[in-house]
Amino acid sequence: MSSTLVIAFIILGFIALFILLMYFSARSSARKEATRIQDAVAAAEREHRMSVTTREDLRQKVMAFDKDSRKLVLIEMRNKELSSRAVDLNKIAALDVVHTYSQHDAKNGGRASAHVIRIELVFQHRDKTQLPLAWAIYDELYDHSFDMKQLEHRALHWKQLLAV
């Protein structure tokens, strides 16, 4: 009976060790991604001759704004791929905050209910031949849950800050 107990403790020890290794591996991976995003912000500052005056970090996304040059850099890490976009606000005619909703029938009485699945900043170019640039502040598929009221407030704050 005591040998069974010893074997059980050894197995539990290995399980605990495995869980700790997975935890620290995930933390290390998250730190590496954060470093890549930081490096991308620094590279964008150099490339576009910016001096970031306002910055917002949203999980795997960064918005960095230079008030003097009126340039905005949007950086995003999605599926371990880093993307970066620079927006010259002097070439933008309008900025809209667009909400996309998912409609589905609720089980309680068949009433339709909706929830936000995406919040985007949509930049309309002065040059009408260019397509609008949309950048998701929130996307349910990638960002999971956020406090929606706070997120909507942030989107409106950026719209006012950029004052296109």
Backbone hydrogen bonds in HBPLUS format (Angstrom, degrees):
<---DONOR---> <-ACCEPTOR-->    atom                        ^
c    i                          cat <-CA-CA->   ^        H-A-AA   ^      H-
h    n   atom  resd res      DA  || num        DHA   H-A  angle D-A-AA Bond
n    s   type  num  typ     dist DA aas  dist angle  dist       angle   num
A0005-LEU N   A0001-MET O   3.18 MM   4  6.51 150.5  2.27 142.8 150.6     1
A0006-VAL N   A0002-SER O   2.96 MM   4  6.24 155.2  2.02 146.6 152.9     2
A0007-ILE N   A0003-SER O   3.00 MM   4  6.17 160.9  2.03 144.3 149.3     3
A0008-ALA N   A0004-THR O   2.94 MM   4  6.14 154.5  2.00 144.0 151.3     4
A0009-PHE N   A0005-LEU O   2.95 MM   4  6.24 156.6  2.00 149.6 155.3     5
A0010-ILE N   A0006-VAL O   2.95 MM   4  6.20 154.5  2.01 148.9 156.3     6
A0011-ILE N   A0007-ILE O   2.94 MM   4  6.18 161.3  1.98 150.7 155.4     7
A0012-LEU N   A0008-ALA O   2.90 MM   4  6.12 160.5  1.93 148.0 153.8     8
A0013-GLY N   A0009-PHE O   2.82 MM   4  5.99 149.8  1.91 142.9 151.5     9
A0014-PHE N   A0010-ILE O   2.97 MM   4  6.30 156.7  2.03 149.7 155.0    10
A0015-ILE N   A0011-ILE O   2.95 MM   4  6.23 156.3  2.01 150.1 157.1    11
A0016-ALA N   A0012-LEU O   2.87 MM   4  6.09 161.6  1.90 149.9 154.7    12
A0017-LEU N   A0013-GLY O   2.89 MM   4  6.09 158.8  1.93 148.6 154.8    13
A0018-PHE N   A0014-PHE O   2.90 MM   4  6.07 158.3  1.95 147.0 152.7    14
A0019-ILE N   A0015-ILE O   2.95 MM   4  6.21 159.6  1.99 151.2 156.4    15
A0020-LEU N   A0016-ALA O   2.96 MM   4  6.21 160.8  2.00 150.8 155.8    16
A0021-LEU N   A0017-LEU O   2.94 MM   4  6.18 159.1  1.98 150.0 155.8    17
A0022-MET N   A0018-PHE O   2.98 MM   4  6.23 158.6  2.03 150.0 155.6    18
A0023-TYR N   A0019-ILE O   2.94 MM   4  6.14 158.0  1.99 149.5 155.8    19
A0024-PHE N   A0020-LEU O   2.97 MM   4  6.19 171.4  1.98 157.6 158.5    20
A0025-SER N   A0021-LEU O   2.95 MM   4  6.00 148.3  2.05 142.9 152.2    21
A0026-ALA N   A0022-MET O   2.98 MM   4  6.16 156.0  2.03 147.7 153.3    22
A0027-ARG N   A0023-TYR O   3.02 MM   4  6.33 157.1  2.08 149.0 155.6    23
A0028-SER N   A0024-PHE O   2.97 MM   4  6.07 155.4  2.03 141.4 148.0    24
A0029-SER N   A0025-SER O   2.98 MM   4  6.19 155.4  2.04 145.7 152.3    25
A0030-ALA N   A0026-ALA O   2.95 MM   4  6.19 157.2  2.00 148.6 154.5    26
A0031-ARG N   A0027-ARG O   2.95 MM   4  6.18 154.1  2.02 146.7 153.7    27
A0032-LYS N   A0028-SER O   2.98 MM   4  6.25 153.3  2.06 146.1 153.2    28
A0033-GLU N   A0029-SER O   3.01 MM   4  6.30 156.8  2.06 149.2 155.0    29
A0034-ALA N   A0030-ALA O   2.96 MM   4  6.19 157.7  2.01 147.2 153.4    30
A0035-THR N   A0031-ARG O   2.93 MM   4  6.16 152.3  2.01 145.9 153.5    31
A0036-ARG N   A0032-LYS O   2.93 MM   4  6.22 153.8  2.00 146.3 153.5    32
A0037-ILE N   A0033-GLU O   2.96 MM   4  6.25 156.0  2.02 149.9 156.0    33
A0038-GLN N   A0034-ALA O   2.92 MM   4  6.18 160.1  1.96 147.8 153.3    34
A0039-ASP N   A0035-THR O   2.87 MM   4  6.09 161.1  1.90 151.5 156.5    35
A0040-ALA N   A0036-ARG O   2.94 MM   4  6.17 147.1  2.05 142.0 151.2    36
A0041-VAL N   A0037-ILE O   2.97 MM   4  6.32 150.5  2.06 150.2 157.8    37
A0042-ALA N   A0038-GLN O   3.03 MM   4  6.34 164.9  2.05 153.3 156.9    38
A0043-ALA N   A0039-ASP O   2.89 MM   4  6.09 156.7  1.94 146.5 153.3    39
A0044-ALA N   A0040-ALA O   2.91 MM   4  6.05 155.5  1.97 144.5 151.0    40
A0045-GLU N   A0041-VAL O   2.94 MM   4  6.21 153.8  2.01 149.9 157.2    41
A0046-ARG N   A0042-ALA O   3.11 MM   4  6.42 158.5  2.16 147.0 151.9    42
A0047-GLU N   A0043-ALA O   2.84 MM   4  6.01 171.3  1.85 154.8 157.7    43
A0048-HIS N   A0044-ALA O   2.93 MM   4  5.86 164.9  1.96 148.8 152.3    44
A0050-MET N   A0045-GLU O   2.81 MM   5  4.59 164.1  1.84 137.8 143.0    45
A0049-ARG N   A0046-ARG O   3.29 MM   3  5.06 161.0  2.33 100.0 105.1    46
A0053-THR N   A0065-PHE O   2.74 MM  12  5.95 158.4  1.79 151.5 156.6    47
A0054-THR N   A0065-PHE O   3.16 MM  11  5.18 161.2  2.20 145.9 148.6    48
A0065-PHE N   A0054-THR O   2.78 MM  11  5.18 168.0  1.79 163.7 165.7    49
A0056-GLU N   A0063-MET O   2.83 MM   7  5.21 151.0  1.92 148.1 156.9    50
A0063-MET N   A0056-GLU O   2.89 MM   7  5.21 158.3  1.94 149.8 157.1    51
A0058-LEU N   A0061-LYS O   2.79 MM   3  4.95 164.6  1.81 141.5 146.8    52
A0061-LYS N   A0058-LEU O   2.84 MM   3  4.95 138.5  2.01 115.2 128.4    53
A0077-MET N   A0060-GLN O   2.82 MM  17  5.24 155.2  1.88 158.9 165.4    54
A0062-VAL N   A0075-ILE O   2.81 MM  13  5.12 155.5  1.87 149.5 152.3    55
A0075-ILE N   A0062-VAL O   2.91 MM  13  5.12 172.8  1.92 156.8 159.1    56
A0064-ALA N   A0073-VAL O   2.95 MM   9  5.17 165.3  1.97 152.0 156.7    57
A0073-VAL N   A0064-ALA O   2.78 MM   9  5.17 163.7  1.80 155.5 161.3    58
A0066-ASP N   A0071-LYS O   2.87 MM   5  5.36 167.0  1.89 164.0 167.5    59
A0070-ARG N   A0066-ASP O   2.86 MM   4  5.53 123.3  2.18 140.8 156.3    60
A0071-LYS N   A0066-ASP O   3.28 MM   5  5.36 143.7  2.42 137.3 144.6    61
A0089-LEU N   A0070-ARG O   2.85 MM  19  5.47 149.5  1.95 160.3 169.7    62
A0072-LEU N   A0087-VAL O   2.86 MM  15  5.03 158.1  1.90 146.5 153.8    63
A0087-VAL N   A0072-LEU O   2.68 MM  15  5.03 159.9  1.72 156.9 162.6    64
A0074-LEU N   A0085-ARG O   2.75 MM  11  5.10 164.3  1.77 155.0 160.6    65
A0085-ARG N   A0074-LEU O   2.82 MM  11  5.10 151.0  1.90 143.2 152.9    66
A0076-GLU N   A0083-SER O   2.90 MM   7  5.34 160.5  1.94 154.1 158.4    67
A0083-SER N   A0076-GLU O   2.84 MM   7  5.34 162.3  1.87 157.9 163.9    68
A0078-ARG N   A0081-GLU O   2.90 MM   3  5.27 163.0  1.93 152.6 152.4    69
A0081-GLU N   A0078-ARG O   2.91 MM   3  5.27 160.6  1.95 114.2 120.6    70
A0091-LYS N   A0088-ASP O   2.95 MM   3  5.70 163.2  1.98 121.3 126.8    71
A0092-ILE N   A0089-LEU O   3.28 MM   3  4.98 166.2  2.30 101.3 103.0    72
A0126-ARG N   A0091-LYS O   3.00 MM  35  5.66 165.7  2.02 140.2 138.9    73
A0093-ALA N   A0124-GLN O   2.66 MM  31  5.56 147.9  1.75 152.5 164.0    74
A0094-ALA N   A0124-GLN O   3.32 MM  30  5.06 158.2  2.37 131.8 135.7    75
A0124-GLN N   A0094-ALA O   2.82 MM  30  5.06 175.7  1.82 153.9 155.5    76
A0096-ASP N   A0122-VAL O   2.94 MM  26  5.13 162.2  1.97 142.7 148.1    77
A0122-VAL N   A0096-ASP O   2.81 MM  26  5.13 168.0  1.83 153.9 157.8    78
A0098-VAL N   A0120-GLU O   2.88 MM  22  5.17 161.7  1.92 148.3 154.0    79
A0120-GLU N   A0098-VAL O   2.87 MM  22  5.17 164.3  1.89 150.3 155.7    80
A0100-THR N   A0118-ARG O   2.85 MM  18  5.06 161.3  1.88 154.0 154.5    81
A0117-ILE N   A0100-THR O   2.84 MM  17  5.79 171.2  1.85 157.4 160.4    82
A0102-SER N   A0115-HIS O   2.92 MM  13  5.57 158.5  1.96 155.3 160.9    83
A0115-HIS N   A0102-SER O   3.30 MM  13  5.57 145.1  2.43 136.4 146.0    84
A0104-HIS N   A0113-SER O   3.15 MM   9  5.79 157.7  2.20 162.2 167.9    85
A0113-SER N   A0104-HIS O   2.99 MM   9  5.79 167.3  2.01 162.3 164.7    86
A0106-ALA N   A0111-ARG O   2.79 MM   5  5.51 170.0  1.80 156.0 158.8    87
A0109-GLY N   A0107-LYS O   3.07 MM   2  6.01 116.6  2.49 113.1  96.6    88
A0140-GLU N   A0117-ILE O   2.85 MM  23  4.96 175.8  1.85 147.8 147.8    89
A0119-ILE N   A0138-TYR O   2.92 MM  19  5.05 155.4  1.98 137.0 141.0    90
A0137-ILE N   A0119-ILE O   2.74 MM  18  5.60 143.7  1.87 147.7 160.2    91
A0138-TYR N   A0119-ILE O   3.19 MM  19  5.05 163.5  2.22 140.1 141.8    92
A0121-LEU N   A0135-TRP O   2.89 MM  14  5.31 163.1  1.91 148.1 149.9    93
A0135-TRP N   A0121-LEU O   2.91 MM  14  5.31 154.8  1.97 146.6 155.0    94
A0123-PHE N   A0133-LEU O   2.72 MM  10  5.02 167.3  1.74 154.8 154.6    95
A0133-LEU N   A0123-PHE O   2.95 MM  10  5.02 154.3  2.01 145.0 148.9    96
A0130-GLN N   A0127-ASP O   3.07 MM   3  5.92 166.6  2.09 124.7 128.8    97
A0142-TYR N   A0139-ASP O   2.96 MM   3  5.65 140.6  2.11 120.8 130.4    98
A0143-ASP N   A0139-ASP O   2.75 MM   4  5.55 174.7  1.75 171.5 170.4    99
A0151-LEU N   A0147-ASP O   2.93 MM   4  6.17 156.6  1.98 153.6 161.3   100
A0152-GLU N   A0148-MET O   2.82 MM   4  5.99 163.6  1.84 156.7 159.9   101
A0153-HIS N   A0149-LYS O   2.96 MM   4  6.14 152.5  2.04 142.9 151.0   102
A0154-ARG N   A0150-GLN O   2.91 MM   4  6.21 150.7  2.00 145.2 153.1   103
A0155-ALA N   A0151-LEU O   3.00 MM   4  6.32 157.7  2.05 149.2 154.7   104
A0156-LEU N   A0152-GLU O   3.02 MM   4  6.29 163.2  2.05 150.6 154.5   105
A0157-HIS N   A0153-HIS O   2.85 MM   4  6.02 150.9  1.93 145.2 154.3   106
A0158-TRP N   A0154-ARG O   2.93 MM   4  6.22 156.5  1.99 152.2 157.1   107
A0159-LYS N   A0155-ALA O   3.01 MM   4  6.30 151.3  2.09 144.1 152.5   108
A0160-GLN N   A0156-LEU O   2.96 MM   4  6.24 158.8  2.01 150.5 155.2   109
A0161-LEU N   A0157-HIS O   2.80 MM   4  6.01 158.7  1.85 149.6 156.6   110
A0162-LEU N   A0158-TRP O   2.89 MM   4  5.93 162.9  1.92 148.8 152.4   111
A0163-ALA N   A0159-LYS O   3.03 MM   4  6.05 134.7  2.24 133.9 146.1   112
